[in-house]
Amino acid sequence: MDTTTTLAVIVIAVLVVLAAAFFVMKSRRSKSLQSQFGPEYERAVIETGGKSKAEHELAERAKRVKHFDIHPLPPGGGARYAAAWKAVQARFVDEPGPAVQEADDLIGELMAARGYPVTDFEQRAADLSVDHGELVHDYRVAHQVALRHGEGKAGTEDLRQAMIHYRALFEDLLEEPPPVEHRRAS
């Protein structure tokens, strides 16, 4: 084999190895994002119209949230929020609609206390999806029920389901923040 042929074979081999490495890394990234974001991954794929765009958006969310100072509640903060939640749940019996709205508001307060910037609902849901991907779908459903109730279009069973969804996210947010590798160094 002459030098040109040998060089061509080496270049082709290197390109094949690089292509294989690229596809393996891309596959690992996809699996990592699917695992991290849960159902939110599929929602992003549908909304953006493609896997590549969705993965870019989700990676940008993770990058954004990484710079937040997500922290545990101060001593006694958890008990205060737990008591507030009990009051909201108790109110549900007599006034389900207002209780659901209070639950939505309490989630926002708890997010702010933990260090999430609380802006509009879509941004809150996007930020939560980074560390609470399994619960964000239900959070979106609960929020939609709250909005439908404001229009007189949600029944008591819808409101009950919304409270269940809110409670799951609320309980998750009361816990300690995610591991440090997801957060900026202090």
Secondary structure, 3 states (H helix, E strand, C coil): CCHHHHHHHHHHHHHHHHHHHHHHHHHHHHHHHHHHHCHHHHHHHHHHCCHHHHHHHHHHHHHHHHCCCCCCCCCCHHHHHHHHHHHHHHHHHHCHHHHHHHHHHHHHHHHHHHCCCCCCHHHHHHHHHHHCHHHHHHHHHHHHHHHHHHCCCCCHHHHHHHHHHHHHHHHHHHCCCCCHHHCCCC
